[in-house]
Amino acid sequence: MPGPRLPLAALLLAVAAAGAFLAPRAAVAEPPASERSALLAFLTATPHERRLGWNTSTSTCGWVGVTCDGAQSTVTELRLPGVGLVGAIPPGTLGRLTNLRVLSLRSNRVLGAIPDDVLRLPNLKALYLQQNRLSGAIPPGIAALPLERLVLAHNDFSGPIPFALNNLTALRVLRLDGNNLSGSIPSISIPKLDVFNVSDNNLNGSIPKSLAGFPKDSFAGNRLLCGDPLPPCNSSFFPPSPAPGMSPGGEPVPGASKKHRKLSGAAIAGIVVGAVVAGLLLLIAIVLCAVHRRRQRDGAREGPKAAAAAASTAAAGGARGQPPPGSGEGMTSSSKEDLGGGASGSAAAGAAAAAAAGAGGGAGEQSRLVFVGKGAGYSFDLEDLLRASAEVLGKGSVGTSYKAVLEEGTTVVVKRLKDVAAARREFDAHMEALGRVEHRNVLPVRAYYFSKDEKLLVYDYLPNGSLSAMLHGSRGSGRTPLDWEARMRSALSAARGLAHLHTAHNLVHGNVKASNVLLRPDPDAAALSDFSLHQLFAPSSTRAGGYRAPEVVDSRRLTFKSDVYSLGVLFLELLTGKSPAHASLEGDGTLDLPRWVQSVVREEWTAEVFDVELVRLGASAEEEMVALLQVAMACVATVPDARPDAPDVVRMIEEIGGGHGGRTTTEESEGVRGTSEEERSRSGGTPPAAPTP
């Protein structure tokens, strides 16, 4: 049974996204030339750090970050989170996308004001511009949009909150936190508003009754705000403004009448004493607020270490575990809608501290998720991950994996690496290389996080689990054994993925094993995960357990041939139903799976090799099983040069069972590139193939 769901901030020690993307596909139509030129004009006029690959030779609806309607006739969404956009939004570009419903430029360095033409988009439902450097007043014209979600958090907006926001009658999410807004909060009364946050601004006065139902976190960080849900305005920290002719105590002030009578000595003394007491109370309040804010800043500077302590406390006391809003069909669940608020309690505090760590000096990069390859398809950031509910999927040789369900339902896998020895520059370069790998039988890295204390990797979530769990999990009554057809297809998928790594990217996997073969609904699309991570760790001879080739003495010096050996062990595992780790514990503890199979075959007990579950199922493919056994034995040859290359292994398996695995190696090389689980399962509710905000 899965473990209890905990906030990922607690499971990852409150460390300060991976992803749906647009794979090339045949477009039945093309948006108007005006929309295409508007997008190109925007990209040309806006410097950007990440290459998006927009070009005139591909369909507009196939560009990274662009989503079209069902007929592919118009652009409806533009989502470019964290792609390194720098500078102001050029006027006369995005405002020409008249059918745009979602615009997300979050987590970039967008400057200046929101262009007027963007404020006139007639169909815009969601605007996500958080974590940029937008400045000036919030334009009142924004209230003319048909918005349902408005997120302007963590910018440099100043001035008052426009009362005109009341005109956004369909608004459900309003986030203005982390700006420099001042003045009082207008009485905003929108029936559908369920997320509201103005924390960490310079607002003052009493909180309107129409907003009193939102949590304290929605107003925190405004030291001059008062009223429900904050302390009442008549407390000693917030002395009420006296009415005309009234003293602070509520009594008529002597001399305030038209007769201007002289004050008695006792009255004067009372006024002086009251003023002194009120002044002292106000001074104490200011000192307490200053100390509190300084402690917050100090806690943020502590970064992951301070957050770790908070997370440990939260975990010990029982952390918050929200159920996932979505089921997560396919690689991920529905695309992110940028609902970024609503965290509470210690988890939110830890997340905020971790996110703030590194905001100054040279640590800024360390507190950001870095998306690689086509990981721009995801819309979350580090803060979202820390708020996610999570459960442990497993602990492997390179770290612990967590299933993280974000607040709006997106599901990803976060791997927390342990004992990483690579420096930051080497780590960055290696992740960029891994992010370029795209193949249906390989699960690439979508994003990563690097800091002194934590290294995280983000992958797509495949809900069907691993080959190891399917093969060995809960053997007994009520379990459906893995039949021969499924085993053969898994073997072919693993071989194809490994051949792609070797030939197309010159990468050694380094950790081929059944738990790193992840299954999909398509039996030909099982994917190798955790590839090429061995270079990040200090030299070791313990990784990969019973799958390790005999010549390997240093885990950083792996070869294509050692990969093929591990692949052969995987084939033997499929044939025998025995886990290499368990096989090594049999007898006197020195027998590994390849040697055990060799001894059985040598004694001509070949039938004893095969999994008894296959026999019970009445498998009628004995010839295929024997043929795969021969391929496996060739792969686990003691001499590395005697082992076949990965492409040769693919060819041999394809020749064993012509009906297994669908496409041939040639079709694989020509037709698979760019194909993804997101594209194949798009109709099943997975994220759109574009960078969601």
Rosetta blueprint (number, residue, H / E / L):
1 M L
2 P L
3 G L
4 P L
5 R L
6 L E
7 P E
8 L H
9 A H
10 A H
11 L H
12 L L
13 L L
14 A L
15 V L
16 A L
17 A L
18 A L
19 G L
20 A L
21 F L
22 L L
23 A L
24 P L
25 R L
26 A L
27 A L
28 V L
29 A L
30 E L
31 P L
32 P L
33 A H
34 S H
35 E H
36 R H
37 S H
38 A H
39 L H
40 L H
41 A H
42 F H
43 L H
44 T H
45 A H
46 T L
47 P L
48 H E
49 E L
50 R L
51 R L
52 L L
53 G L
54 W L
55 N L
56 T L
57 S L
58 T L
59 S L
60 T H
61 C H
62 G H
63 W L
64 V L
65 G L
66 V E
67 T E
68 C E
69 D L
70 G L
71 A L
72 Q L
73 S L
74 T L
75 V E
76 T E
77 E E
78 L E
79 R E
80 L L
81 P L
82 G L
83 V L
84 G L
85 L E
86 V E
87 G E
88 A E
89 I L
90 P L
91 P L
92 G L
93 T L
94 L H
95 G H
96 R H
97 L L
98 T L
99 N L
100 L L
101 R L
102 V E
103 L E
104 S E
105 L L
106 R L
107 S L
108 N L
109 R E
110 V E
111 L E
112 G E
113 A L
114 I L
115 P L
116 D L
117 D L
118 V H
119 L H
120 R H
121 L L
122 P L
123 N L
124 L L
125 K L
126 A E
127 L E
128 Y E
129 L L
130 Q L
131 Q L
132 N L
133 R E
134 L E
135 S E
136 G E
137 A E
138 I L
139 P L
140 P H
141 G H
142 I H
143 A H
144 A H
145 L L
146 P L
147 L L
148 E L
149 R E
150 L E
151 V E
152 L L
153 A L
154 H L
155 N L
156 D E
157 F E
158 S E
159 G E
160 P L
161 I L
162 P L
163 F H
164 A H
165 L H
166 N H
167 N H
168 L L
169 T L
170 A L
171 L L
172 R L
173 V E
174 L E
175 R E
176 L L
177 D L
178 G L
179 N L
180 N E
181 L E
182 S E
183 G E
184 S L
185 I L
186 P L
187 S L
188 I L
189 S L
190 I L
191 P L
192 K L
193 L L
194 D L
195 V E
196 F E
197 N E
198 V L
199 S L
200 D L
201 N L
202 N E
203 L E
204 N E
205 G E
206 S E
207 I L
208 P L
209 K H
210 S H
211 L H
212 A L
213 G L
214 F L
215 P L
216 K H
217 D H
218 S H
219 F L
220 A L
221 G L
222 N L
223 R L
224 L E
225 L E
226 C E
227 G L
228 D L
229 P L
230 L L
231 P L
232 P L
233 C L
234 N L
235 S L
236 S L
237 F L
238 F L
239 P L
240 P L
241 S L
242 P L
243 A L
244 P L
245 G L
246 M E
247 S L
248 P L
249 G L
250 G L
251 E L
252 P E
253 V L
254 P L
255 G L
256 A L
257 S L
258 K L
259 K L
260 H L
261 R L
262 K L
263 L L
264 S L
265 G H
266 A H
267 A H
268 I H
269 A H
270 G H
271 I H
272 V H
273 V H
274 G H
275 A H
276 V H
277 V H
278 A H
279 G H
280 L H
281 L H
282 L H
283 L H
284 I H
285 A H
286 I H
287 V H
288 L H
289 C H
290 A H
291 V H
292 H H
293 R H
294 R H
295 R H
296 Q H
297 R H
298 D H
299 G H
300 A H
301 R H
302 E L
303 G L
304 P H
305 K H
306 A H
307 A H
308 A H
309 A H
310 A H
311 A H
312 S H
313 T H
314 A H
315 A H
316 A H
317 G H
318 G L
319 A L
320 R L
321 G L
322 Q L
323 P L
324 P L
325 P L
326 G L
327 S L
328 G L
329 E L
330 G L
331 M L
332 T L
333 S L
334 S L
335 S L
336 K L
337 E L
338 D L
339 L L
340 G L
341 G L
342 G L
343 A L
344 S L
345 G H
346 S H
347 A H
348 A H
349 A H
350 G H
351 A H
352 A H
353 A H
354 A H
355 A H
356 A H
357 A L
358 G L
359 A L
360 G L
361 G H
362 G H
363 A H
364 G H
365 E H
366 Q H
367 S H
368 R L
369 L L
370 V E
371 F E
372 V L
373 G L
374 K L
375 G H
376 A H
377 G H
378 Y L
379 S L
380 F L
381 D L
382 L H
383 E H
384 D H
385 L H
386 L H
387 R H
388 A L
389 S E
390 A E
391 E E
392 V E
393 L E
394 G E
395 K E
396 G L
397 S L
398 V L
399 G E
400 T E
401 S E
402 Y E
403 K E
404 A E
405 V E
406 L L
407 E L
408 E L
409 G L
410 T L
411 T E
412 V E
413 V E
414 V E
415 K E
416 R E
417 L E
418 K L
419 D L
420 V E
421 A L
422 A L
423 A L
424 R H
425 R H
426 E H
427 F H
428 D H
429 A H
430 H H
431 M H
432 E H
433 A H
434 L H
435 G H
436 R L
437 V L
438 E L
439 H E
440 R L
441 N L
442 V E
443 L L
444 P L
445 V L
446 R L
447 A E
448 Y E
449 Y E
450 F E
451 S L
452 K L
453 D L
454 E L
455 K E
456 L E
457 L E
458 V E
459 Y E
460 D E
461 Y L
462 L L
463 P L
464 N L
465 G L
466 S E
467 L H
468 S H
469 A H
470 M H
471 L H
472 H H
473 G L
474 S L
475 R L
476 G L
477 S L
478 G L
479 R L
480 T L
481 P L
482 L L
483 D L
484 W H
485 E H
486 A H
487 R H
488 M H
489 R H
490 S H
491 A H
492 L H
493 S H
494 A H
495 A H
496 R H
497 G H
498 L H
499 A H
500 H H
501 L H
502 H H
503 T H
504 A H
505 H L
506 N L
507 L L
508 V L
509 H L
510 G L
511 N L
512 V L
513 K L
514 A H
515 S H
516 N H
517 V E
518 L E
519 L L
520 R L
521 P L
522 D L
523 P H
524 D H
525 A H
526 A L
527 A E
528 L E
529 S L
530 D L
531 F L
532 S L
533 L L
534 H H
535 Q H
536 L H
537 F E
538 A L
539 P L
540 S L
541 S L
542 T L
543 R L
544 A L
545 G H
546 G H
547 Y H
548 R L
549 A L
550 P L
551 E L
552 V L
553 V L
554 D L
555 S L
556 R L
557 R L
558 L L
559 T L
560 F H
561 K H
562 S H
563 D H
564 V H
565 Y H
566 S H
567 L H
568 G H
569 V H
570 L H
571 F H
572 L H
573 E H
574 L H
575 L H
576 T H
577 G L
578 K L
579 S L
580 P H
581 A H
582 H H
583 A H
584 S L
585 L L
586 E L
587 G L
588 D L
589 G L
590 T L
591 L L
592 D L
593 L H
594 P H
595 R H
596 W H
597 V H
598 Q H
599 S H
600 V H
601 V H
602 R H
603 E L
604 E L
605 W L
606 T H
607 A H
608 E H
609 V L
610 F L
611 D L
612 V H
613 E H
614 L H
615 V H
616 R H
617 L L
618 G L
619 A L
620 S L
621 A L
622 E H
623 E H
624 E H
625 M H
626 V H
627 A H
628 L H
629 L H
630 Q H
631 V H
632 A H
633 M H
634 A H
635 C H
636 V L
637 A L
638 T L
639 V L
640 P H
641 D H
642 A H
643 R L
644 P L
645 D L
646 A H
647 P H
648 D H
649 V H
650 V H
651 R H
652 M H
653 I H
654 E H
655 E H
656 I H
657 G L
658 G L
659 G L
660 H L
661 G L
662 G L
663 R L
664 T L
665 T H
666 T H
667 E H
668 E H
669 S H
670 E H
671 G H
672 V L
673 R L
674 G L
675 T L
676 S L
677 E H
678 E H
679 E H
680 R H
681 S L
682 R H
683 S H
684 G H
685 G L
686 T L
687 P L
688 P L
689 A L
690 A L
691 P L
692 T L
693 P L
